[in-house]
């Protein structure tokens, strides 16, 4: 099964959370922060959204930073994805 986002939606796959701190302490799963960096897997076509023309800026393969609790989490073929609006993407990581 594949996910094909509509309008200004973007499907992202979250990058794994850090398991160690910079000083070398190992974090338990409960104490790890929700990751904000994700890889773009699919991009909607953009177009007219809420009466405004939306041009898609991100592309498949981009690494992006999303709002902390934005989007909808879905599981497809055992892999967890997040579907967000392009406006919930804060930056492209280069």
Secondary structure as GFF3:
##gff-version 3
##sequence-region A 1 94
A	DSSP	beta_strand	9	14	.	.	.	ID=ss1
A	DSSP	three_ten_helix	29	31	.	.	.	ID=ss2
A	DSSP	beta_strand	37	43	.	.	.	ID=ss3
A	DSSP	beta_strand	47	49	.	.	.	ID=ss4
A	DSSP	beta_strand	52	54	.	.	.	ID=ss5
A	DSSP	beta_strand	63	66	.	.	.	ID=ss6
A	DSSP	beta_strand	72	76	.	.	.	ID=ss7
A	DSSP	beta_strand	79	85	.	.	.	ID=ss8
A	DSSP	three_ten_helix	86	88	.	.	.	ID=ss9
A	DSSP	beta_strand	89	93	.	.	.	ID=ss10
###
